[in-house]
């Protein structure tokens, strides 16, 4: 069972991340390829933009799960997600074994 202190701290962290990411993505809704940059710089800019959008989505889902009262339950197996994992990754929706089974790139 996750403590109220961790729950409160994670809620604030998620809300702050959502606000920050929305501000950044509103400023830069898309990535423009810069002809002065080399291929790797342009690819990195695209990757970072997509990663920010994915992080925003993950944070919103975690906050929604928190509001529904299922925040600490794994979305795959239904078992508890450890408090240590939720402290390290407030947007986590899977327990460590399920996340390892799924892999890093799947939410």
Protein Blocks (a to p, Z undefined) as FASTA:
>chain_A
ZZfklmmmmmmmmmmmmmmmmmmmmmmmbccddfkbcfklmmmmmmmmmmmmmmmmmmmm
mmmmmmnopmmpcfklopacdfklmmmmmmbcbdfklmmmnomkbZZ
